[in-house]
């Protein structure tokens, strides 16, 4: 099959993702794509559904702007599943056709489209109402490679109502910044709010938030995780070689909130090694491990 996911040297932005989703839908009419909300600047936040089973799973990527490689990982996973189902092929010796009859997986490839756009394409004064604020938050620099936040300078993975006040007090950042500002209140940003509402509307049995970098899997939160999370993370660790990390001194993340609210397995996977944004040249080596974690999550969810 012809590969329909764009491979670019310098990035993968929102417009490219939408084009690739349209191409996939043209080739695979059964593919379901819905918009779960909009970013601060009005960009759509699409969710993609694979499978028809009643057991539901959720994956997401690009919560952080300069971790856009996670979007491509998820897009390639979507295409790989679609192709395997059409061709009747296994993926890593897994019967993906049967698996997607038993389960459904909802994937949000790009939670933070405005931030991704900023990292990859920079600022245009005439078209961005946050031009001055973004420059001020970035200390006047037009180099946004280190930018993780949304366009308002809020870290979307510090936005969830899971001991949010603790995270706010832990951070030294009290205003818009490239990273580590939790916002003025939980779910103040439309991207985080869209993710929260989407999660509440579905009965996910397992969620994985994909980030970069460090080759680690975070799987616990304040002793609220179910016992089966440990067995699942052991399988992920065996499949990928990534290190399983039980607890870290952090709150208000998406997986933290999911575990705390529903007491179900939630994971944050840090893909690859190096300094963000990881280069596309590392994609194949990262995919070789992260793709196995995606399949493991699908089997275990």
ABEGO torsion letter per residue (X at the ends): XBBABBBBAAEBBAAAAAAAAAAAAAABAABBBBBAEBBAAGBBBBBBBBEABABBBBBBBGABAAAAAAAAAAAAAAAAAAAAAAAGBBBGGBBAAAAAAABBBBBBABABAAAAAAAAAEBBAAABAAAAAAAAAAGGBABAAABABBAAGBBAAAABBBGAAAAAAABABABBBABGBAEABBGABAAAAAAAAAAAABBBABBBBBBOBGGBBBABBGGABBAAAAAAAAAAAAAAGBBBBABBBBBGBAAAAAAAAAGBBBBBBBBEBEBOBBBAAAAAAAAAAAAAAAAAAAAAX
